[in-house]
Amino acid sequence: MPAALHIHRLNKHFPNGRQALRDVSLTVQHGEMVALIGASGSGKSTLLRHVAGLVAADAQSPSLIEIDGCCVQQGGRIHHDIRRLRAQVGFVFQQFNLVDRLPVLMNVLVGLLHRIPRWRSWLRLFQPQECALALEALARVGIADCHAQRASTLSGGQQQRAAIARTLVQGAKVVLADEPIASLDPESSRKVMDILARINREDRCTVIVSLHQVDVAIKYCPRVVALHHGQVVYDGASSALTPALLRRLYGVQADEILADAAPPAAAPCVPSPTPQWTMAPAAV
Ligand SMILES: Nc1ncnc2c1ncn2[C@@H]1O[C@H](COP(=O)(O)OP(=O)(O)OP(=O)(O)O)[C@@H](O)[C@H]1O
């Protein structure tokens, strides 16, 4: 069985000469929940955008990205059938990417557009069972009662949950979430992360989530991939992250991160059966 995600020797230079990714190789198996961490500018978003086939790697490089054995891009060329492949990948953005003026239910139904005839998608004609599917997805993320509201009237946390409901309706087997909680308050962040963990657990969805908050990465993701100046400098158990690595990744900010992660004594991030920052999974 092919891996959920396979990345081989991914390099990216932007036209201004900046190298955002350096020889990134990574394999993620089906059903994993992986956190992508690293300081601002380390390349997390750029990596996820390459995986989604939104950005092409350096031309004539040996790069290869495959999702479930299907080529997303190779040698800096995005696969010609990327639209079909993208339909299998859910993308959750920091800024939600909902259509503000449309009702929440319609925003969720957008996840079905790749599956219905084009004439129906143009007319936004959805069948009762499709609406029922969207309502069920909204119920799973806890906002079914908001289905008739315009997306713009939802709170940030609710909008992000609607965006996740859209990926549920889409039937995505791989969900890429790019800093999904960066603009949310702690309670909304918890709800969004709980939902991502639930779809990982219950739907066996592979989730790759970029996060600024190391404590959240440790709490929710058994595996962490850390980027530093576009290079993978750590790929392993989140419980085995060390203060030394966090200092390398985040510089002076690391002390703040360590304090957040383990409040009482700048406790070492050594593997332990019950790390102090691991809270019991909370219900959505
Ligand atoms: N379109 C672009 N043109 C030039 N440079 C870019 C472009 N997009 C990103 N970069 C640069 O590539 C590097 C990686 O950026 P990226 O947004 O991937 O980092 P990040 O880890 O996601 O940061 P943040 O956590 O702040 O979102 C940065 O140095 C950024 O300035």
The ligand as an SDF file (V2000), in Angstrom:
LIG
                    3D

 31 33  0  0  0  0  0  0  0  0999 V2000
    6.0480   34.0690   -2.8110 N   0  0  0  0  0  0  0  0  0  0  0  0
    7.1880   34.1970   -2.1460 C   0  0  0  0  0  0  0  0  0  0  0  0
    8.2090   34.9230   -2.6820 N   0  0  0  0  0  0  0  0  0  0  0  0
    9.3810   35.0260   -2.0320 C   0  0  0  0  0  0  0  0  0  0  0  0
    9.6440   34.4730   -0.8410 N   0  0  0  0  0  0  0  0  0  0  0  0
    8.6650   33.7750   -0.2500 C   0  0  0  0  0  0  0  0  0  0  0  0
    7.3890   33.5890   -0.8790 C   0  0  0  0  0  0  0  0  0  0  0  0
    6.6220   32.8350   -0.0570 N   0  0  0  0  0  0  0  0  0  0  0  0
    7.3770   32.5470    1.0140 C   0  0  0  0  0  0  0  0  0  0  0  0
    8.5930   33.1100    0.8920 N   0  0  0  0  0  0  0  0  0  0  0  0
    9.7020   32.9950    1.8460 C   0  0  0  0  0  0  0  0  0  0  0  0
    9.9290   31.6210    2.0620 O   0  0  0  0  0  0  0  0  0  0  0  0
   10.2600   31.3930    3.4240 C   0  0  0  0  0  0  0  0  0  0  0  0
    9.2900   30.3770    4.0170 C   0  0  0  0  0  0  0  0  0  0  0  0
    8.0180   31.0060    4.1330 O   0  0  0  0  0  0  0  0  0  0  0  0
    6.7670   30.2420    4.7380 P   0  0  0  0  0  0  0  0  0  0  0  0
    5.6030   31.1630    4.6360 O   0  0  0  0  0  0  0  0  0  0  0  0
    6.6730   28.9300    4.1250 O   0  0  0  0  0  0  0  0  0  0  0  0
    7.2100   30.0700    6.2520 O   0  0  0  0  0  0  0  0  0  0  0  0
    6.3400   29.6020    7.5040 P   0  0  0  0  0  0  0  0  0  0  0  0
    7.1960   28.6730    8.2820 O   0  0  0  0  0  0  0  0  0  0  0  0
    5.0240   29.0980    7.0320 O   0  0  0  0  0  0  0  0  0  0  0  0
    6.1590   30.9730    8.2590 O   0  0  0  0  0  0  0  0  0  0  0  0
    4.9450   31.4570    9.1970 P   0  0  0  0  0  0  0  0  0  0  0  0
    4.9690   30.5340   10.3780 O   0  0  0  0  0  0  0  0  0  0  0  0
    5.3120   32.8610    9.5550 O   0  0  0  0  0  0  0  0  0  0  0  0
    3.6910   31.3630    8.3830 O   0  0  0  0  0  0  0  0  0  0  0  0
   10.2190   32.7450    4.1090 C   0  0  0  0  0  0  0  0  0  0  0  0
   11.5220   33.2440    4.1420 O   0  0  0  0  0  0  0  0  0  0  0  0
    9.3640   33.5830    3.1950 C   0  0  0  0  0  0  0  0  0  0  0  0
    9.7240   34.9470    3.2610 O   0  0  0  0  0  0  0  0  0  0  0  0
  1  2  1  0
  2  3  1  0
  2  7  2  0
  3  4  2  0
  4  5  1  0
  5  6  2  0
  6  7  1  0
  6 10  1  0
  7  8  1  0
  8  9  2  0
  9 10  1  0
 10 11  1  0
 11 12  1  0
 11 30  1  0
 12 13  1  0
 13 14  1  0
 13 28  1  0
 14 15  1  0
 15 16  1  0
 16 17  2  0
 16 18  1  0
 16 19  1  0
 19 20  1  0
 20 21  2  0
 20 22  1  0
 20 23  1  0
 23 24  1  0
 24 25  2  0
 24 26  1  0
 24 27  1  0
 28 29  1  0
 28 30  1  0
 30 31  1  0
M  END
$$$$
